[in-house]
């Protein structure tokens, strides 16, 4: 099945809840939580590298 894109990655409910709480201003994330959120975002990036300008 060449040409078929991989299925989208799922974010765990724990990370999703943390992101929601941070964005709503209810929680100020710790360094570890910030790293978890960043890793989740980068892990879901469908394109690798930077786009040419």
N, C-alpha and C positions, 0 to 999 in steps of 0.2 A: 504494500500500500504506500508506495512512494508519493510524496506530495501532500499527504494528509498531515495537517498540523497536529502537534501533540495536544492532549487535553489540557485545559487550564489548570494551574496548580491551585490547590485549596489552602486557605489560611485557617489555622486552627482557631477554635472558638475562643481560646484563651488569648491569643494574639489579637484577634478581632475585637474582643471586649476591651483589651488594654488600649488599642488604637482609638476606639470610640471614646473611652474615658479621657484620654489625653487630648484628643481633638475638641472635646466639649469643655475642657478646662477643669474637669473634676479631679484630675490626677496630674501631678508633676512627676514625670517618669524619672526613675533612677538611671544611672549610666548603663546598667545591665539591661534594663527595659528598653532604653533607647537603641542599644545594639540589637536587641531582639527584633524590634520594629524595623530597623534598617535592613537587617538580614532578610526578613520576610519580604520587604519591598524589592530588594535586589534579587532575591530568589525567584520572584514572579516576573521579572523583566524578560520579555519575550525576545528582545533584540540584544545581542551581545556587543559591547563596545559603544563608542560614541558615534553619532551620525555625523557624516562630513558636513562642514559648513557650506 
